[in-house]
Amino acid sequence: MLEASLNQIEQLVTDLLQKNAQLVEQNTALSQELAQAKEENDSLQLSLMEQEEKHGATAARIQALVERASAGVVNA
């Protein structure tokens, strides 16, 4: 009976070690994916800020053209 219990414990320890190794591997993979996602997020945020700047500049130019056109119509 003691031998059977020891065999069961040995099997459980082996199973736990295998599961731990799998979890460590998954954790490493998830950490890498998270780092990549953070880099992509930072890149997208920078791109968004650049686009917002361009749109702001374009809106300002359009507004200036509208004002010039409006002033031309008033003077005509």
N, C-alpha and C positions, 0 to 999 in steps of 0.2 A: 504494500500500500504506500509506503514511504517512497519507493522507487517511482510509482505511478505519479504521485504528487510532484516529485522532483522533475519528472519528464514534462508534466503539464506546465510547471513554472518555467522550465527551460524553453518550452515552445512559446509561452506567453511573452517571455523576455525577447526571444527572437522576433516574434511578430511585432512587438512594440518598437524594437530597434529598426525594423524595416519600415514601419509606419513613420517613425521619426525621420528616417532618411528621406522618405517621400515628401514629408511635410517641409523639411529643410529645402529640398529641391524646388518645391512649389513656391515657397517663400522667396527664394532667390529669384525665380522667374518673375514672380509678381513684383518684386522690388525693382527689377530691371524694366518691366513694363511701366511701372509707376514713374520711374525716372524719365523714360521716353515720353510718356504722356505729359509730364511737367515741362519738358523741353518744348514739345509741340505746342502746349498751351502758351508758354512764354512767347514763342515765335508768332502764334496767331494773335496774341494781344498786341505785340509790336506792329504786326501788319495792320491790325485794325486801327491803331493810333495813327499810322502813316496814312491810311485811307481817309480817316476822319480829317486829318490835316489837309489832304488834297481836296476833299469835298468842301471844306471850309473855304479854302482859297478859291475854288471854282465858284462857290456861292457868292463870295465877295466880288469876284470879277463880273458875274452875271448881274448882280445888284448894281454895280457901277455902270454897266452897259445900259441897264434899264433906266437908271437915273439920267444918263447922257441922252438916251433916246427920248425920254420924257421932257428933258430940258430943250431938246431940239424941236419937239412938237409945240411947246409953249412959245418958243421964240419965232416960230414960223408963221 
